[in-house]
Amino acid sequence: MNQPESTPIDAISDVLAQETDTATTPATASPEHINAAHCVLKNVGPEDNEVAAVIESVYATGVWILIIGHRYGVDSYALTSPEAAQAKLLAFVRSYWDELPEHVGDIEDYDNAEAIETYFEYHNEDSYVIDRAIVGN
């Protein structure tokens, strides 16, 4: 009796179920399997960091991309974590905070998330996105 062909989801399940040498991609990983792993990584949320870490360690390296659009152009950064992306975004906000109306107050009056939200509320022509990207096979 013929066994069904392995699917990308089967490969990911196998990786998650096994203890493996995470320094290399398994020899049996096809391009389809690697692409499936990338798709899973693209869609896992912060609550799935353990799953993401296992898949990234086997198939690829995950980075966080911060893109800031502003009146002078676009700034793009590849960072190691969402926290690093938030810190870089906050540094951008701090550097232009003095352009906000006086009634907004000092940036120290806000926590980090509120400062970012307030800045982009008043600079609604500016924008940003933070997203996970995969660097790998």
N, C-alpha and C positions, 0 to 999 in steps of 0.2 A: 504494500500500500504506500502510495506517495504521500510524503508529508508536505503540508503547505509551506510555501516560501516564507522566509522571515520578513516581517514588516519593520519599518522604522520604529514604530511604537514598541514592537517586541525587543528590538535592540536597546532602546532606552530603558525598558523595564529590566532587561538583563543586566545592564550597567548598574542600575539602581539596586538590584538584588544581590550583586556580587561584590566581594571585596576585590579590587583590582589595582594594578599598578597605575596610578593616576598620572604618572609622568608622561605616558605615551598614549596615543590613540590605539584602541584595540586593532589588531591586524584584520579582523573581520569587518571593520566598519566601512561600509560603502559610502559613496558620496550622498546617496539618498538618506542613509542613516544619520550622517553628519548634518545634512540639511534639516532633517526632522528634529535633531537635537537643538539646532539653532532656532527653529520655530518654537519649540517648547520654551527655550530660554527667553525668547522675545516676549512670551506671553505669561511668564510666571510673575506673580506679584511679590511684594516685599515679604509676605508671610511664607513664601516658598523659597526662602534663601537657601535652606539646606539642600533642596532639590537642585536649585540652580548651581550651587557650589559643586555638587557631585558631577553634574553634566559638564560644567565648564572645565573641571579638572581633567576630565577624560577627553573631551572633544575640542575645547577651545578656551579662549580667555575672554571673560566678560569685562567690558569697560562701560563707563557711563559718559554719555555725550551731553554737553551743555552747549546750546546754541542761543546766543543773545542777538536779537535784531534791534538796532538802534539807529538814530539819525545819521550816524557816521558810517554805517555799514553793518557787518555781521561779524561777531566773534564766535569762534568754535573752539571747544576744549574737549579732550578725552581725559577722563579722570578715573581713579581707581574705585570710587564708591559714590553712592548717592549723597552721602554726607559731604564728600569733597566737592561735588558739583554744587550743592547748596552753599557751601562756604565760598566758592568762587563767585557764585551769583550774588551773594551778600556783599562781597568785596566790590563788585560792579555797582550795586545799589549804593553802597557807602560813598563811592567816588563821585556819584552824581546827585547825592541827597540834597546838596545845597541849592540845586535848581528847583526844588519843590517850594510851594508857597510857605511863607513864614508860619501861618496858622497850623501847619502840619506838625511843627515842633521838631525836636532833635531826634535823631535816629535812636539814641539811647532810651527814648521813651517807649520804644516798641521791642517786642521780642523779635527774633530773626524772621520768623514766618510772617508776622504782621508788617515788618519793615519792607520785606519783598513785596507783599500784597499792596501796601500803601504806595510804594514807588511806582509800580506798574499801573495802579489805578489812576495816578496823576500823569504818568507818562504813557498814556494808552496807545500811542503810536509805536512804542517799544514793545518787544515781546521776547519770550524765552521758551525753551523746551528742554526738558531733561529726559533722556531716554537711555535704555540699555542697548548696547551694540555688542556684536560678537566679532572677535578677531580670531581667526583660526583657519583651519583647513578649508 
